Amino acid sequence: MATQIVMPQLGESVAEGVIGKWLKQQGDQIAKDEPIVEVVTDKVNAEIPSPVAGTLQKISAEEGATVAVGEEIAVIGDAGEVSGAGAATSATPATSRGSGSQPTQGSPAATAAPTQAPSGGGAAPAPASPQAGTAVLNGEAEGPDGARRVVRSSPLVQRLAAEHNVDLSQVRGTGIGGRVSKKDILQFIETSRSGPATAPATAPSAAPPAPQIAPPSPAPAPAAQTASPVSAPSGMETEIVPVSPVRRMIAEHMVKSKYTLPHATSMIEVDMTPVVQYREANKARWQQQEGISLSFMAFVSMATVEALKQYPLVNSEWGGDKIIVKKTINLGLAVAAADGLIVPNIKNADRLSLGGLAHAINDLTQRARNRKLTPDDVSGGTFTLNNTGAIGSVWSVSIINYPQAGILSADAIVKRVRVMADDSIAIRHIMNLCMSFDHRTLDGATVADFLQFIRRRLENWPSDCPL
């Protein structure tokens, strides 16, 4: 009996993944729970285990292919079955969208594709924009002739369409079977917004008199990216660095965040001298007892989760016609791994002590850098803390980890001369805290109160605080 292996959902809001590397080849014998493929998303790299024992009969998605969640990537059958047994009933193999490449002759993608067109009695319709007047109803489009077609898309795409009032039947789908992908909807939104700015140039006769025409607005950032030059000035030496799947997904995630969330920023200074003195007094004993360093991030994390309990609206996300406040505090930590930025999170961080947070931070950081994170580690985050001070930054503005309401950056602790309350001058350990927030969900006053709570907590750190 053949078993279809599909692309799993590796984290919430993840609608697709990239086949990074096949660990097994067609015809290989596989044990149950043995890893067969490495899948890459913008959140995690994960090895997918086989749910059954048997023979890898078919690889439906080649390395580098982008596959939607739920689509077939392989077929595993019993050891005695013929290697092509699952080919006749399986879905069309996934290929990398936007690459323009064709399946290699003789590959599973090349041999399976021709069987799809005649299966319905005719050629499959090519994905194209529907006729005018088409309306989307519950994932289907109905044209003037009453015919209905399914508009395939992920929950993420549907949410983006709802937020931007986009009729999915008007979006050309470039995915499998005309599926509307995240890239398709973002490109459609970008084109729709930039279209009116260029309309007067194409129809000058219909334009109002010149004195009444407002100066054209600059093109949006995403459009500028698509028009970036591919050649350098004469005589300049260049190097072309291919974009890895991880880097491409990070780029798409960052563009989506900046394009969707109205970012605003607030920054304060924090006198970390009491924290520095406490850490100096306890770090040797802590290192000896626990075997790990007592990092400054543990202190900032503890103050942050206490502030999130005090101001629960910060621990939320925008829901269109509502604000979704999360009762659970899962604190995300931005970690610079070898192949890109990743944000695992500490589950129920508000239930941990200072020592518990120190252990959790060390554990997640080490596993992120060694590519040992699980899908659970990167799903369910409610607020993110970015340790930009670890790389020496003293002033930084981070991009919000969509769809959260905010991200807090903790910069480097440096010695500065400061005027004290009694007008005396002293050398203190100063750290900048900078928060980027979604201005739909949060106002500046709420963020200011949130930051001041953290500042007061750190500046009045007790010398007898238990570990």
C-alpha positions, 0 to 999 in steps of 0.5 A, a space after each residue: 500500500 503506497 503512502 503519500 508524503 506531503 509538505 508539512 506545516 512547519 509553524 503557524 502562518 507557514 504556507 509553503 516550504 522549499 525542498 532543501 536536500 533529499 536524504 534518501 533516493 528513489 529505490 532506497 529502503 526506509 525505516 519508520 521515523 527515519 529522516 528522508 528530506 530536509 525542508 527549509 522555511 523562513 522559520 526553521 530547517 527541519 528533517 522530515 521523518 518517514 511515517 512508515 517503513 518501506 521503499 521510496 518509490 517516487 520523489 515528486 519535488 526536486 531539490 530547490 522546489 517550492 511546495 505548498 503545505 499539503 502538496 505531495 513531495 514523495 510516495 513510499 510503498 511496501 518493499 515489494 511494490 514496483 517503484 512506479 506504483 504511486 505515479 498514476 494516482 499522485 498529484 502533479 509534481 511540484 516545481 520551483 515557482 518563478 524559476 522558469 525551468 522545466 522538469 529534467 527529461 526522465 525525472 519523476 516530474 517529466 514522466 508524470 506531467 503528461 498523464 495529467 492533461 487527458 485525465 479529465 477528458 481534455 487539456 487542463 486550463 492554464 492559470 490565467 486571470 478570470 473574466 470580468 465580473 467574476 466573484 469569489 465565493 468560499 474559495 470558488 469563482 463564478 463567471 457570467 456563464 455560471 461556471 465555477 472554478 476553484 481558487 486555490 490558496 493558503 489561509 495566509 494568502 486569504 488573510 492578505 487578500 482580506 486585509 487589502 480588499 483583493 478579489 482572489 479571482 482577479 489574481 493570476 496563480 502561478 502555483 500548482 494547478 493555478 494556486 495563488 501563492 503568497 508571491 502572487 498576492 503580494 505582486 498583485 497588491 504592489 501592481 495595483 498600488 503602483 498602477 494609478 501613478 503611471 496612468 496619466 503618462 499613458 493617457 495624456 489627452 484625458 489628463 487635467 490641465 498641467 497646473 492642476 496635476 499633483 507631482 507624481 508620488 515615488 514608486 513603492 519600495 517593492 517595485 524598485 526591487 524588481 527593477 534593480 540593475 543586473 550589471 555594474 558600471 564598466 570596470 567595476 569588479 563584482 561577484 554574484 551571490 546566489 540567493 539561498 532558499 532561507 535568505 529568499 524566504 527571510 526577504 519575503 517575510 521582511 517585505 511582507 512585514 514592512 508592506 503590511 504593518 504600519 511600523 512606528 518606533 520608540 526608544 529609551 535609555 536604561 541605566 543598567 548599572 544595578 544589573 551589571 553589579 548584580 551579575 558581577 557578584 553572582 556570575 562566577 557562582 552561577 557558572 560553576 553551579 549551572 555550567 552556562 553564562 548568566 547573560 544580560 538577555 536573561 535580565 532583559 527577558 525577565 523585565 520584558 515578560 513582566 511588562 507584557 503581563 502588566 500591558 497585555 495589549 502589547 502581547 497581541 496581533 491585528 485581526 482586521 476587525 479585532 485585536 487578538 490578545 494572547 493570554 500566553 506569553 511565548 517570548 521569541 528570541 531573534 538568533 543569528 544562525 549560520 544560514 540566516 536569522 531565526 526566531 525560536 520562542 520560550 514557551 510560557 516565559 512568564 512562568 520562569 525564574 531568572 535562572 530558568 530564562 537563562 537556561 532557556 535562552 542558552 538552549 534555544 540559541 545553541 540549538 538554533 545555531 546547530 540547526 536542531 530546532 523543531 517546528 514547535 520551537 518556532 511556532 506560537 511566538 507572541 512577542 520578540 526580543 532582539 539582542 542586537 547588542 550581541 553584535 555591538 549595535 548601540 542603536 537599532 530599529 528592528 522589523 516586526 516579526 509578522 504578525 506580532 504587534 511589536 519587537 524590542 531591541 536591546 543594544 550593547 551596554 556601554 559606559 557613559 557619563 551621566 548626570 544623576 538626580 542630585 546633579 552629580 556626574 557619574 560613569 554608568 552602564 547605559 543600554 538603549 532599548 528600541 521598540 518597533 510596533 504595529 501602530 494599528 494595534 498600539 499607540 505611542 502612549 501604551 508603548 511608552 508606558 511599556 518601555 518605562 516599566 522595563 526601564 524602572 525594573 532594570 534600573 532598580 534591580 534588587 541585589 538580593 534577587 533570587 536566581 
